[in-house]
Amino acid sequence: MKIKEVAEALERFAPLPLQEDYDNAGLQIGLTESDVSGALLCLDVTEDVIREAASHGCNLIVAHHPLLFRGLKCISDVDYVQRCVREAILAGISIYAAHTNLDNALGGVNFAMASRMGLTNVSFLAPATEGGSGIIGDLPLSLSAPEFLELLKSTFQTSSVRHNGFARSIRRVALCGGAGEFLIDEALKSEADAFVTGEIGYHRFFGLKESIMLAALGHYESEQYTIELLESILKKECPGLRTLKTTTNTNPIHYY
């Protein structure tokens, strides 16, 4: 199987036109006509991830977050992006990213989050012509605010959740993986009881605790199951492809 066939499979599920204007999803490094010896699946590309791929004989890394967001004027060792590019090329490892196109696809990252939480009646929170941003759905039963926060902690394997102190029961839930603050107003319009995302800025927490729960899980925590989503897509679309899930925790944020 060639790298271009893996890319085509991913793009059938999450077409590149679904990505946001600022994004750079797709092939990052490598030659599409190369044969694939194995694909390592990850959230972020780091030097450790590249070395992990090489150690397993994988010449393709499929990531959620693009390594390259903007053009490089130099490839040296000044920062980790340049070092990763250099190391990947020297090791003959191609890198592909499925980012906001995978976020915005039907059945994509946000749907995976909703499934983990057990939401039903799931639909796009902000639908577009194809795909959409965020999702909204219902819990099987109403939960108190503390019960809902415990659900988030257990589902997303985090010891803490930042929230705005909303105290009423929760049934209807809107969510968006990663930096989803831009959808808070859509969640309010949809009469969601809670909005869950990875990151929310300090000032957005003000003034809404009587209207909606805002809950921030952490960027990595909210999107960690993207690796399983990538695996399921490739196992279905490329059954002969050897895939491995990274064992490297690439979360750059630590809690003390």
URQUI-V238536 format. One record per residue. N is the residue number from 1. SS is DSSP state (2 for helix, 1 for strand, 0 for the rest). PSI is psi as a letter, one per 40 degrees, with the letter a starting at -180 (* if undefined). NEAR is the number of other ideal C-beta (glycine too) atoms within 12 Angstrom. Layout:
N SS PSI NEAR
N SS PSI NEAR
This chain:
1 0 h 26
2 1 i 23
3 2 d 35
4 2 d 23
5 2 d 25
6 2 d 42
7 2 d 39
8 2 d 23
9 2 d 31
10 2 d 42
11 2 e 28
12 2 d 22
13 2 d 32
14 0 g 40
15 0 i 26
16 2 d 29
17 2 e 19
18 2 e 33
19 0 i 29
20 0 i 23
21 0 d 10
22 0 e 13
23 0 i 27
24 0 f 28
25 0 i 37
26 1 a 35
27 1 h 31
28 1 d 34
29 1 h 36
30 0 i 33
31 0 h 20
32 0 e 22
33 0 e 14
34 0 i 23
35 1 i 22
36 0 h 35
37 0 e 26
38 0 i 30
39 1 h 46
40 1 h 46
41 1 h 45
42 1 i 44
43 0 d 41
44 0 i 37
45 0 h 41
46 0 i 30
47 2 d 28
48 2 d 24
49 2 d 38
50 2 d 40
51 2 d 24
52 2 d 28
53 2 d 42
54 2 d 24
55 2 d 18
56 0 e 26
57 0 f 18
58 0 h 34
59 0 e 33
60 1 h 49
61 1 h 54
62 1 h 55
63 1 i 44
64 0 d 45
65 0 h 42
66 0 h 35
67 0 d 43
68 0 h 27
69 0 d 19
70 0 i 11
71 0 i 10
72 0 h 21
73 0 e 9
74 0 i 13
75 0 g 20
76 0 b 14
77 0 f 14
78 0 d 14
79 0 i 16
80 2 d 22
81 2 d 32
82 2 d 20
83 2 d 24
84 2 d 38
85 2 d 31
86 2 d 23
87 2 d 29
88 2 d 37
89 2 d 22
90 2 d 16
91 2 e 29
92 0 f 24
93 0 h 42
94 1 i 39
95 1 h 45
96 1 i 48
97 1 h 40
98 0 g 47
99 0 b 40
100 2 d 41
101 2 d 35
102 2 d 46
103 2 d 47
104 0 e 40
105 0 i 36
106 0 h 25
107 0 e 26
108 0 a 43
109 2 d 46
110 2 d 46
111 2 d 35
112 2 d 34
113 2 d 41
114 2 d 34
115 2 d 22
116 2 d 31
117 2 e 36
118 0 f 21
119 0 i 34
120 1 i 18
121 1 f 16
122 1 h 29
123 1 i 24
124 1 h 31
125 1 d 41
126 1 g 26
127 1 i 17
128 0 a 21
129 0 d 11
130 0 h 18
131 0 a 32
132 1 i 28
133 1 h 38
134 1 i 45
135 1 i 45
136 1 i 40
137 1 a 33
138 1 i 26
139 1 i 31
140 1 d 15
141 1 i 15
142 1 i 18
143 1 i 27
144 0 i 20
145 2 d 27
146 2 d 19
147 2 d 19
148 2 d 35
149 2 d 31
150 2 d 20
151 2 d 30
152 2 d 40
153 2 d 23
154 2 d 18
155 2 d 29
156 0 e 33
157 0 f 19
158 0 i 27
159 0 e 17
160 0 i 19
161 0 h 34
162 1 h 30
163 1 i 30
164 0 e 28
165 0 e 21
166 0 h 29
167 0 e 19
168 0 i 20
169 0 i 19
170 1 h 37
171 1 d 26
172 1 h 32
173 1 h 44
174 1 i 44
175 1 i 51
176 1 h 44
177 0 i 44
178 0 b 40
179 0 g 29
180 0 e 39
181 2 d 29
182 2 e 24
183 2 e 37
184 2 d 39
185 2 d 22
186 2 d 27
187 2 d 37
188 2 d 24
189 2 d 17
190 0 e 28
191 0 f 18
192 0 i 37
193 0 d 34
194 1 i 47
195 1 h 45
196 1 h 55
197 1 a 46
198 0 d 40
199 0 h 29
200 0 h 34
201 0 i 17
202 2 d 12
203 2 d 12
204 2 e 28
205 2 e 23
206 0 i 15
207 0 e 15
208 0 e 26
209 0 e 19
210 0 e 15
211 0 d 23
212 0 i 37
213 1 h 43
214 1 h 45
215 1 h 48
216 1 h 38
217 0 d 43
218 0 h 31
219 2 d 31
220 2 d 32
221 2 d 35
222 2 d 42
223 2 e 42
224 0 d 35
225 0 e 32
226 2 d 43
227 2 d 36
228 2 d 24
229 2 d 36
230 2 d 44
231 2 d 26
232 2 d 26
233 2 d 35
234 2 d 36
235 2 d 21
236 2 d 18
237 2 d 25
238 0 g 30
239 0 d 14
240 0 e 18
241 0 h 32
242 0 h 25
243 1 i 35
244 1 i 29
245 1 h 32
246 0 i 35
247 0 e 17
248 0 h 28
249 0 h 21
250 0 e 32
251 0 h 25
252 0 e 16
253 0 h 18
254 0 i 9
255 0 h 13
256 0 * 5
